[in-house]
Amino acid sequence: MSPTYSPLLEAQRILQYLCQQAEALGLPESLQDVAAQVKFVSDYDHVYFPIPFKETETAAALKAVEGSVACLLADLKYGKPERTLSVSLEKTTNFLFQAYLATVDGLGKLDPAIKSKLKDTDYLRAQSDPYRRMSANLYETKRAGEYYHIHGSLEASTTLNMLGLESFRPDLNEHSKIVSVIEPAVQKFTVEELEEMNSRNKQAGVPALRHEEFLKTPHGVSSVNTPTWTVTSLETSTPPVLLPPSSSSSPRILEGIKVLELCRIIAGPTIGRILAEYGANVLKVTGPGLSDVPFFQVDGNMGKHATEIDLKSVQGKEIFERLLEDVDIVLDGYRPGALDKLGYSARALAKFAEKRGKGVIYVNENCFGYTGEWANRPGWQQIADCVSGLAWAQGRFMGVEEPTVPPFPISDYGTGCIGAIAALTGLYNRATKGGSWHGKASLLQYDLLLFKAGQYSDEVQDQLRARCSTAFLSMRHNHSVDDISRSALAMLQKDHPELFQDSNFETWYSKGYGANVRVVKPVVEISGIGIGFQRGSRPNGTDEASWDFSNDGDSRR
């Protein structure tokens, strides 16, 4: 790597940039004093990902902000002894693709035998059926050189049918054969026609835009100068609420804090996972029959309980509202407006908080942000990556003039970290000012932060490309994110064994899975503060809908 480039120094620069935006981001006034003491650490100072953007450096800076707000909460709870706060670049790198590092009984996401270890929550076979899975992929359109990422979400049939394709094709199970059926169907339509079809059928597809093209769209114009995240007041009538005292010998900042997580897939559950690292009791709530990616629960549900409640039934609402009586933080990662229709919007819960006399923190996570014409569109990571210009930049990095989705769900994890910062900030504000607080995070704004941080220099990109395998550089627009990630993972395992050292992981026996679960350790380290999990993982719907978190049956190995 270029002797003039240091990821450690770049992480520090990006942290300084974020601190300069502190007021717009709703961060505590005293954060900059803590952030100035952050120590970024690495024994290697390597650029790891075969991506032109500064993913590790940007995420490390976000982790430093996360840890700084956690330190401020620790000061409120325990006083202000001198603390050290460190962020490892290697652990940060692992954080950004931790779903591909987690294992159940020694089996990872890409191992075919892993299915036998998981609870099948892919109820509509949108993940397990290879043909239906490719209903969420990038394809060329009717006009050569223009691309569209269709996305059947976790349902698949609607997207396939709107293209004139059958819902199921059991005869198709090879990538090339599946692409040879789906891509010609997409190529019958222009981008404009696909946008109209997509809107009419309420699907999560987008055109793959170059960054300069995105900036010229009305949504790009409204988004580019919007803060990366916000934390704003919902109500000011409720009094300050001190953090609950610790009952354990190891000081845990969020011990006693209760979190309801209404999220699935990666970004939203990552918010809850991070809060669990700091000691919060996180209860993930999913609905009966609601699809979720089975393997993502292995890593995403670490440290939590997971229950099932039908929020559309009278009984389910009664159960949920009993939980709300004691809740501190609510995480909403569903399609914009979905919880509003059920009566559980941020404003509705703020009114509930006023009635009980104790403020609440509500954190939204979505794809497109909260202003602009696309604010209410559904979306996922690849959608944000394609519309923002990340995919085009990735394709050019790989030496082709076409978009290619980056490896790994990196934007998901970065957005999850942003959501956790917003939640921690809300708690700090409630403790010092009172009231209820609303945090907002989005996949698009994380991607725009990457653009603001800047791409690697041509020299660094040339050196990264020279290390890439032929298999990785052969990936094209219509390869799946798993294909691209599998190839990138093989390169990382070969070139960077330091990322895979046992010291970067922890293992728990999970009663829910009936097996050992191995996951990436938390990134942030704060001297004198316990940061880590209090239980293992479990599949969705394992636990009762209760704040009683005793007797998990899990144990650290």
C-alpha positions as CSV (number, residue, x, y, z in Angstrom):
1,M,0.0,0.0,0.0
2,S,1.1,3.6,-0.6
3,P,3.6,4.6,2.1
4,T,1.9,8.0,2.1
5,Y,-1.5,6.7,3.0
6,S,-2.5,5.7,6.6
7,P,-6.0,4.5,7.4
8,L,-5.3,5.4,11.0
9,L,-4.7,9.0,10.1
10,E,-7.7,9.1,7.7
11,A,-10.0,7.7,10.4
12,Q,-8.9,10.6,12.7
13,R,-9.6,13.1,9.9
14,I,-13.1,11.8,9.3
15,L,-13.8,11.9,13.0
16,Q,-12.8,15.5,13.1
17,Y,-15.1,16.2,10.1
18,L,-18.0,14.6,12.0
19,C,-17.2,16.6,15.1
20,Q,-17.4,19.8,13.1
21,Q,-21.0,18.7,12.2
22,A,-21.9,18.0,15.8
23,E,-24.6,20.7,16.1
24,A,-26.4,19.6,12.9
25,L,-26.1,16.0,14.0
26,G,-27.7,16.7,17.3
27,L,-24.6,15.5,19.3
28,P,-24.0,16.6,22.9
29,E,-22.0,19.8,23.2
30,S,-19.3,18.1,25.2
31,L,-18.7,15.3,22.7
32,Q,-15.7,17.0,21.0
33,D,-13.8,17.0,24.3
34,V,-14.2,13.2,24.6
35,A,-13.7,12.5,20.9
36,A,-10.3,14.4,21.0
37,Q,-9.1,11.6,23.3
38,V,-10.1,8.7,21.1
39,K,-7.2,6.4,20.1
40,F,-7.5,4.5,16.8
41,V,-5.4,1.4,17.0
42,S,-4.0,-1.1,14.4
43,D,-1.0,-3.3,14.2
44,Y,-1.2,-3.2,10.4
45,D,-2.7,0.0,9.2
46,H,-4.0,-1.8,6.1
47,V,-6.7,-1.0,3.6
48,Y,-8.7,-4.2,3.6
49,F,-11.8,-4.1,1.3
50,P,-11.5,-4.2,-2.5
51,I,-13.7,-1.1,-2.7
52,P,-12.8,2.4,-3.8
53,F,-14.4,4.0,-0.7
54,K,-12.9,4.5,2.8
55,E,-15.3,2.0,4.5
56,T,-13.1,1.0,7.4
57,E,-11.9,4.5,8.1
58,T,-15.5,6.0,7.9
59,A,-16.9,3.3,10.1
60,A,-14.1,3.7,12.6
61,A,-14.8,7.4,12.9
62,L,-18.5,6.5,13.5
63,K,-17.5,4.0,16.1
64,A,-15.4,6.7,17.8
65,V,-18.5,8.9,17.9
66,E,-20.5,6.0,19.3
67,G,-18.0,5.4,22.0
68,S,-17.7,9.1,22.8
69,V,-21.4,9.4,23.5
70,A,-21.2,6.2,25.5
71,C,-18.4,7.8,27.6
72,L,-20.6,10.8,28.3
73,L,-23.4,8.5,29.5
74,A,-20.8,6.7,31.7
75,D,-19.8,10.0,33.2
76,L,-23.4,10.7,34.1
77,K,-23.8,7.2,35.7
78,Y,-20.4,6.7,37.3
79,G,-18.8,10.1,37.6
80,K,-15.9,11.3,35.6
81,P,-12.7,9.3,36.2
82,E,-10.1,9.4,33.5
83,R,-11.1,7.0,30.7
84,T,-9.4,5.7,27.6
85,L,-11.5,5.0,24.5
86,S,-10.0,2.9,21.7
87,V,-11.3,1.8,18.3
88,S,-9.5,-1.0,16.5
89,L,-9.4,-0.8,12.7
90,E,-9.3,-4.6,12.4
91,K,-12.4,-5.0,14.6
92,T,-14.1,-2.2,12.7
93,T,-13.4,-4.0,9.4
94,N,-14.9,-7.2,10.8
95,F,-17.9,-5.3,12.1
96,L,-18.6,-4.3,8.5
97,F,-19.0,-7.9,7.2
98,Q,-19.8,-9.7,10.5
99,A,-22.7,-11.7,9.0
100,Y,-20.1,-13.5,6.8
101,L,-18.0,-14.2,9.8
102,A,-20.6,-15.6,12.2
103,T,-21.0,-19.4,12.5
104,V,-23.5,-21.8,14.1
105,D,-21.9,-25.1,15.0
106,G,-18.9,-24.1,12.9
107,L,-21.0,-23.4,9.8
108,G,-21.1,-20.0,8.1
109,K,-23.5,-18.1,5.8
110,L,-22.1,-19.6,2.6
111,D,-22.0,-23.2,3.8
112,P,-24.9,-25.1,2.2
113,A,-25.3,-27.3,5.4
114,I,-26.1,-24.2,7.5
115,K,-29.8,-24.4,6.6
116,S,-30.2,-27.4,8.9
117,K,-29.1,-25.3,11.9
118,L,-31.5,-22.4,11.3
119,K,-35.2,-21.7,11.9
120,D,-36.8,-21.3,8.5
121,T,-38.3,-17.8,8.5
122,D,-38.0,-17.5,4.7
123,Y,-41.7,-18.2,4.6
124,L,-42.1,-17.1,0.9
125,R,-38.9,-18.8,-0.3
126,A,-37.5,-15.5,-1.5
127,Q,-34.0,-16.4,-0.2
128,S,-33.9,-20.2,-0.3
129,D,-35.1,-20.5,-3.9
130,P,-32.2,-19.4,-6.2
131,Y,-34.5,-18.2,-8.9
132,R,-36.7,-16.2,-6.6
133,R,-33.6,-14.8,-4.8
134,M,-32.5,-13.2,-8.1
135,S,-35.6,-11.1,-8.1
136,A,-33.4,-8.8,-6.1
137,N,-30.5,-8.1,-8.4
138,L,-29.1,-5.6,-10.9
139,Y,-29.8,-6.0,-14.6
140,E,-29.4,-4.1,-17.9
141,T,-32.5,-2.4,-19.3
142,K,-33.9,-1.8,-22.8
143,R,-31.4,0.9,-23.5
144,A,-27.8,-0.4,-23.5
145,G,-25.7,1.0,-20.7
146,E,-28.6,1.8,-18.4
147,Y,-29.3,-0.5,-15.5
148,Y,-32.0,-1.2,-13.0
149,H,-31.9,-3.0,-9.6
150,I,-35.2,-4.8,-9.3
151,H,-35.9,-5.9,-5.7
152,G,-38.6,-8.4,-4.7
153,S,-37.7,-7.9,-1.1
154,L,-38.7,-11.0,0.9
155,E,-41.7,-11.8,-1.3
156,A,-40.3,-12.1,-4.9
157,S,-43.5,-13.0,-6.7
158,T,-44.8,-9.4,-7.3
159,T,-41.5,-8.3,-8.9
160,L,-41.2,-11.4,-11.0
161,N,-44.8,-11.2,-12.2
162,M,-44.7,-7.5,-13.1
163,L,-41.9,-8.5,-15.5
164,G,-44.0,-11.2,-17.0
165,L,-42.2,-14.0,-15.3
166,E,-43.5,-17.0,-13.3
167,S,-43.3,-16.9,-9.5
168,F,-41.5,-20.2,-9.4
169,R,-39.1,-21.9,-11.7
170,P,-37.9,-25.1,-10.0
171,D,-35.9,-26.0,-13.1
172,L,-33.6,-23.1,-12.7
173,N,-30.9,-23.3,-10.0
174,E,-27.8,-22.1,-11.7
175,H,-26.8,-18.4,-11.7
176,S,-26.1,-18.2,-15.5
177,K,-29.4,-19.9,-16.4
178,I,-31.4,-17.7,-14.0
179,V,-29.9,-14.5,-15.4
180,S,-30.6,-15.7,-18.9
181,V,-34.3,-15.7,-18.0
182,I,-34.6,-12.7,-15.8
183,E,-32.3,-10.2,-17.6
184,P,-34.1,-10.5,-21.0
185,A,-37.4,-9.8,-19.2
186,V,-35.9,-6.6,-17.6
187,Q,-34.4,-5.6,-21.0
188,K,-37.9,-5.3,-22.5
189,F,-38.4,-2.1,-20.5
190,T,-36.7,1.3,-20.2
191,V,-35.7,2.7,-16.8
192,E,-38.7,5.0,-17.0
193,E,-41.1,2.1,-17.6
194,L,-39.5,0.1,-14.8
195,E,-39.9,3.1,-12.5
196,E,-43.6,3.3,-13.3
197,M,-44.1,-0.4,-12.9
198,N,-42.1,-0.4,-9.7
199,S,-44.2,2.4,-8.2
200,R,-47.5,0.9,-9.3
201,N,-46.6,-2.4,-7.6
202,K,-45.0,-0.8,-4.6
203,Q,-41.7,-2.6,-5.2
204,A,-38.2,-1.5,-4.0
205,G,-36.4,-1.1,-7.3
206,V,-34.3,1.8,-8.5
207,P,-32.2,2.8,-11.5
208,A,-28.4,2.5,-11.0
209,L,-27.2,6.1,-11.2
210,R,-23.8,7.6,-11.4
211,H,-23.2,9.9,-8.5
212,E,-23.3,13.0,-10.6
213,E,-26.6,11.8,-12.0
214,F,-28.1,11.2,-8.6
215,L,-27.0,14.7,-7.4
216,K,-29.1,16.2,-10.3
217,T,-32.3,14.4,-9.3
218,P,-34.8,16.2,-7.0
219,H,-34.1,13.7,-4.3
220,G,-30.3,14.1,-4.7
221,V,-30.7,17.9,-4.5
222,S,-32.7,17.6,-1.2
223,S,-30.4,15.0,0.3
224,V,-26.9,16.0,-0.4
225,N,-26.8,18.8,2.2
226,T,-29.0,17.0,4.8
227,P,-27.1,16.0,8.0
228,T,-25.9,12.3,8.0
229,W,-28.3,11.7,10.9
230,T,-30.4,13.8,13.2
231,V,-31.6,13.7,16.8
232,T,-34.5,16.1,17.5
233,S,-37.0,16.8,20.3
234,L,-40.4,15.1,20.3
235,E,-41.7,16.7,23.5
236,T,-40.3,18.7,26.4
237,S,-42.8,18.2,29.2
238,T,-41.3,15.0,30.8
239,P,-38.5,15.4,33.4
240,P,-34.9,14.1,33.1
241,V,-34.5,10.4,33.7
242,L,-31.3,9.1,35.2
243,L,-29.8,5.9,33.9
244,P,-30.7,2.9,36.0
245,P,-28.0,1.9,38.5
246,S,-25.8,-1.1,37.8
247,S,-26.4,-4.3,39.7
248,S,-23.5,-6.2,38.4
249,S,-19.8,-6.0,39.3
250,S,-18.8,-5.0,35.8
251,P,-20.1,-1.5,35.0
252,R,-22.4,-1.6,32.1
253,I,-23.6,1.7,30.8
254,L,-27.1,0.7,29.6
255,E,-27.9,-1.9,32.2
256,G,-31.6,-1.7,32.9
257,I,-32.4,0.2,29.7
258,K,-35.3,-1.5,27.8
259,V,-35.3,-1.5,24.0
260,L,-38.1,-2.6,21.7
261,E,-36.6,-3.5,18.3
262,L,-39.1,-3.6,15.4
263,C,-36.7,-4.3,12.6
264,R,-35.4,-7.1,10.4
265,I,-32.5,-8.0,8.0
266,I,-29.3,-6.1,9.0
267,A,-29.3,-2.3,9.5
268,G,-32.1,-2.0,12.1
269,P,-31.0,-5.1,14.1
270,T,-27.5,-3.8,14.2
271,I,-28.7,-0.8,16.2
272,G,-30.2,-3.2,18.8
273,R,-27.1,-5.4,18.7
274,I,-24.9,-2.4,19.6
275,L,-27.2,-1.3,22.4
276,A,-27.0,-4.9,23.8
277,E,-23.2,-4.6,23.8
278,Y,-23.5,-1.7,26.2
279,G,-25.8,-3.7,28.5
280,A,-29.4,-2.9,27.3
281,N,-32.2,-5.4,27.4
282,V,-33.2,-5.6,23.8
283,L,-36.4,-7.3,22.8
284,K,-36.8,-7.9,19.1
285,V,-40.4,-8.1,18.0
286,T,-41.5,-9.7,14.7
287,G,-45.0,-10.6,13.5
288,P,-46.3,-14.1,12.8
289,G,-45.5,-15.2,9.3
290,L,-43.3,-12.2,8.7
291,S,-40.3,-13.3,6.6
292,D,-36.8,-12.5,7.7
293,V,-33.4,-13.8,6.4
294,P,-32.7,-16.9,8.6
295,F,-28.9,-16.6,8.8
296,F,-28.8,-12.8,9.5
297,Q,-30.5,-13.6,12.8
298,V,-27.4,-15.5,14.0
299,D,-25.4,-12.3,14.2
300,G,-28.1,-9.7,14.4
301,N,-29.9,-11.3,17.4
302,M,-26.8,-11.5,19.6
303,G,-27.4,-10.4,23.1
304,K,-31.2,-10.0,22.7
305,H,-34.4,-11.8,23.4
306,A,-36.7,-12.3,20.3
307,T,-40.4,-12.6,20.5
308,E,-43.4,-12.7,18.2
309,I,-46.5,-10.4,18.5
310,D,-49.3,-9.8,16.1
311,L,-49.6,-6.0,16.2
312,K,-52.7,-6.2,14.0
313,S,-54.7,-8.1,16.7
314,V,-56.4,-6.8,19.8
315,Q,-54.5,-9.2,22.0
316,G,-51.2,-8.4,20.3
317,K,-51.7,-4.7,20.8
318,E,-52.5,-5.3,24.5
319,I,-49.3,-7.3,24.9
320,F,-47.2,-4.7,23.0
321,E,-48.6,-1.8,25.0
322,R,-47.8,-3.5,28.3
323,L,-44.2,-3.6,27.1
324,L,-44.4,0.1,26.1
325,E,-45.2,1.0,29.7
326,D,-41.5,0.4,30.6
327,V,-39.7,1.0,27.3
328,D,-36.9,3.5,27.0
329,I,-36.0,3.1,23.3
330,V,-38.0,2.0,20.3
331,L,-36.3,1.0,17.0
332,D,-38.3,1.2,13.9
333,G,-36.7,-0.3,10.7
334,Y,-39.9,-1.1,8.7
335,R,-41.2,0.5,5.5
336,P,-41.9,4.2,6.1
337,G,-45.3,4.6,7.6
338,A,-45.9,1.0,8.5
339,L,-45.9,1.4,12.3
340,D,-47.7,4.8,12.0
341,K,-50.7,2.9,10.5
342,L,-50.7,0.7,13.6
343,G,-50.7,3.7,15.9
344,Y,-47.1,3.5,17.0
345,S,-45.4,6.4,15.2
346,A,-42.8,8.5,16.9
347,R,-45.4,11.2,17.7
348,A,-47.9,8.7,19.1
349,L,-45.3,7.3,21.4
350,A,-44.2,10.7,22.5
351,K,-47.8,11.4,23.6
352,F,-47.8,8.1,25.4
353,A,-44.5,9.1,27.1
354,E,-46.1,12.4,28.3
355,K,-49.0,10.4,29.8
356,R,-46.7,8.1,31.7
357,G,-44.4,11.0,32.7
358,K,-41.2,9.5,31.3
359,G,-39.7,10.3,27.9
360,V,-39.0,7.8,25.1
361,I,-36.3,7.6,22.5
362,Y,-37.6,6.7,19.0
363,V,-35.1,5.8,16.3
364,N,-36.1,5.4,12.6
365,E,-33.9,3.6,10.1
366,N,-34.9,3.6,6.4
367,C,-33.4,3.6,2.9
368,F,-33.9,7.1,1.4
369,G,-34.0,9.4,4.3
370,Y,-36.8,11.6,5.6
371,T,-37.0,14.6,3.1
372,G,-37.4,14.7,-0.6
373,E,-39.6,12.9,-3.1
374,W,-38.3,9.4,-2.4
375,A,-38.5,9.6,1.4
376,N,-41.4,7.1,1.5
377,R,-40.0,4.7,-1.0
378,P,-39.1,1.2,0.4
379,G,-35.5,0.1,0.0
380,W,-32.6,-2.0,1.1
381,Q,-28.8,-1.7,1.1
382,Q,-28.3,-2.5,-2.6
383,I,-31.0,0.0,-3.5
384,A,-29.2,2.8,-1.7
385,D,-25.8,1.7,-3.2
386,C,-27.2,1.7,-6.7
387,V,-29.1,5.0,-6.6
388,S,-26.4,6.9,-4.8
389,G,-23.7,6.0,-7.3
390,L,-21.7,3.6,-5.2
391,A,-22.4,0.7,-7.6
392,W,-21.1,2.6,-10.6
393,A,-17.9,3.6,-8.7
394,Q,-17.4,0.0,-7.7
395,G,-17.7,-1.1,-11.3
396,R,-15.2,1.4,-12.5
397,F,-12.8,0.3,-9.7
398,M,-13.1,-3.2,-11.1
399,G,-12.2,-2.0,-14.5
400,V,-15.5,-2.0,-16.3
401,E,-18.0,0.6,-17.4
402,E,-21.0,-0.8,-15.7
403,P,-22.3,-0.7,-12.1
404,T,-21.5,-3.6,-9.7
405,V,-22.8,-3.9,-6.2
406,P,-20.0,-3.7,-3.6
407,P,-19.2,-6.9,-1.6
408,F,-20.8,-7.4,1.8
409,P,-23.7,-5.5,3.5
410,I,-21.3,-2.7,4.6
411,S,-23.7,0.2,4.3
412,D,-26.2,-1.8,6.5
413,Y,-23.6,-2.0,9.3
414,G,-22.5,1.6,8.9
415,T,-26.2,2.7,9.1
416,G,-26.7,0.5,12.1
417,C,-23.9,2.3,13.9
418,I,-25.4,5.7,13.0
419,G,-28.7,4.5,14.5
420,A,-27.0,3.4,17.7
421,I,-25.3,6.9,17.9
422,A,-28.8,8.5,17.6
423,A,-30.2,6.2,20.3
424,L,-27.3,6.9,22.7
425,T,-27.6,10.6,22.1
426,G,-31.3,10.5,22.8
427,L,-30.6,8.8,26.1
428,Y,-28.1,11.4,27.0
429,N,-30.5,14.2,26.1
430,R,-33.3,12.6,28.2
431,A,-30.9,12.2,31.1
432,T,-29.7,15.8,31.0
433,K,-32.7,17.7,29.6
434,G,-35.7,15.5,29.9
435,G,-38.2,15.0,27.1
436,S,-38.6,12.5,24.3
437,W,-36.2,12.3,21.3
438,H,-36.3,11.2,17.7
439,G,-33.3,9.8,15.9
440,K,-33.3,9.3,12.2
441,A,-30.7,7.2,10.2
442,S,-30.8,6.1,6.6
443,L,-28.8,3.9,4.2
444,L,-28.6,6.7,1.6
445,Q,-27.1,9.2,4.1
446,Y,-24.4,6.6,5.1
447,D,-23.5,6.3,1.4
448,L,-23.4,10.0,1.0
449,L,-21.0,10.2,3.9
450,L,-18.7,7.9,2.0
451,F,-18.7,10.3,-0.9
452,K,-18.0,13.2,1.4
453,A,-15.1,11.3,3.0
454,G,-13.8,10.8,-0.5
455,Q,-12.5,7.8,-2.5
456,Y,-9.0,6.5,-2.3
457,S,-6.4,8.1,-4.5
458,D,-5.7,6.5,-7.9
459,E,-2.4,5.2,-6.5
460,V,-4.1,3.4,-3.6
461,Q,-6.9,2.1,-5.9
462,D,-4.3,0.8,-8.3
463,Q,-2.6,-1.1,-5.5
464,L,-5.9,-2.5,-4.2
465,R,-6.8,-3.7,-7.7
466,A,-3.4,-5.4,-8.2
467,R,-4.2,-7.5,-5.1
468,C,-7.6,-8.6,-6.4
469,S,-8.1,-12.1,-7.7
470,T,-9.1,-12.8,-11.3
471,A,-12.3,-14.3,-9.9
472,F,-13.2,-11.1,-8.1
473,L,-12.4,-8.8,-11.1
474,S,-14.6,-11.0,-13.3
475,M,-17.7,-10.1,-11.4
476,R,-20.2,-8.0,-13.3
477,H,-23.5,-6.1,-12.8
478,N,-25.7,-9.2,-12.8
479,H,-23.7,-11.2,-10.2
480,S,-25.4,-11.5,-6.9
481,V,-24.1,-9.8,-3.7
482,D,-23.3,-13.3,-2.3
483,D,-21.3,-14.2,-5.4
484,I,-19.3,-11.0,-5.1
485,S,-18.9,-11.3,-1.4
486,R,-17.8,-14.9,-1.6
487,S,-15.0,-13.9,-3.9
488,A,-14.0,-11.0,-1.7
489,L,-14.1,-13.2,1.4
490,A,-11.7,-15.6,-0.2
491,M,-9.3,-12.8,-0.9
492,L,-9.5,-11.5,2.7
493,Q,-8.9,-14.9,4.1
494,K,-5.8,-15.3,1.9
495,D,-4.3,-11.9,2.3
496,H,-5.3,-10.8,5.8
497,P,-5.3,-13.6,8.3
498,E,-5.1,-11.0,11.1
499,L,-8.8,-10.4,10.6
500,F,-9.7,-14.0,11.3
501,Q,-7.7,-14.5,14.6
502,D,-9.6,-16.1,17.4
503,S,-9.0,-13.0,19.6
504,N,-11.5,-11.0,17.3
505,F,-14.3,-13.4,18.1
506,E,-16.4,-14.8,21.0
507,T,-18.3,-18.0,21.3
508,W,-21.6,-18.7,23.1
509,Y,-23.6,-21.8,23.6
510,S,-27.1,-20.7,22.3
511,K,-30.0,-22.6,23.7
512,G,-32.2,-21.2,20.9
513,Y,-30.0,-22.8,18.3
514,G,-28.9,-25.7,20.4
515,A,-25.3,-25.1,19.3
516,N,-22.3,-22.9,19.7
517,V,-22.5,-19.5,18.0
518,R,-19.4,-17.6,17.1
519,V,-19.6,-13.9,16.4
520,V,-17.4,-10.8,16.0
521,K,-16.6,-9.0,19.3
522,P,-17.7,-5.4,19.9
523,V,-15.5,-2.8,18.4
524,V,-15.3,0.0,21.0
525,E,-13.3,-0.5,24.2
526,I,-13.6,1.9,27.1
527,S,-11.4,1.4,30.2
528,G,-13.4,0.5,33.3
529,I,-16.6,-0.2,31.4
530,G,-18.0,-3.6,30.5
531,I,-18.9,-3.8,26.9
532,G,-20.0,-7.2,25.6
533,F,-22.9,-9.6,25.4
534,Q,-24.8,-11.1,28.3
535,R,-26.4,-13.8,26.3
536,G,-26.0,-15.6,23.0
537,S,-28.2,-15.4,19.9
538,R,-31.5,-17.0,19.1
539,P,-33.9,-17.3,16.2
540,N,-36.8,-14.9,15.9
541,G,-39.8,-15.7,18.1
542,T,-37.8,-17.8,20.6
543,D,-38.8,-15.8,23.8
544,E,-41.9,-14.7,25.7
545,A,-43.0,-11.1,25.2
546,S,-41.7,-10.0,28.6
547,W,-39.0,-7.8,30.1
548,D,-37.9,-10.8,32.2
549,F,-34.5,-11.6,30.7
550,S,-33.4,-14.2,33.3
551,N,-32.6,-17.9,32.7
552,D,-31.6,-17.7,29.1
553,G,-29.9,-21.0,29.1
554,D,-27.0,-19.5,27.1
555,S,-23.4,-19.6,28.3
556,R,-20.1,-18.1,27.1
557,R,-17.6,-20.6,25.9
